[in-house]
Amino acid sequence: MTLPVEQVTRIAELAAAEQGCCPFFDFRLHLDGPYLHLEVRAPADGGALLTDLFGSTD
């Protein structure tokens, strides 16, 4: 997911909060100029939850 870099604080706070309830998620934030790239990974059995949260990557 690519977002405006101005969202970095809110996204980092969301990722930290999600780690409290769903520690199997792996959040990666990458700053690239005006963009924030968010990558979220989960084990295979958590894939449906990621799809529910973020939609399909197809």
Secondary structure, 3 states (H helix, E strand, C coil): CEEEHHHHHHHHHHHHHHHHHCCCCEEEEEEECCEEEEEEECCHHHHHHHHHHHCCCC
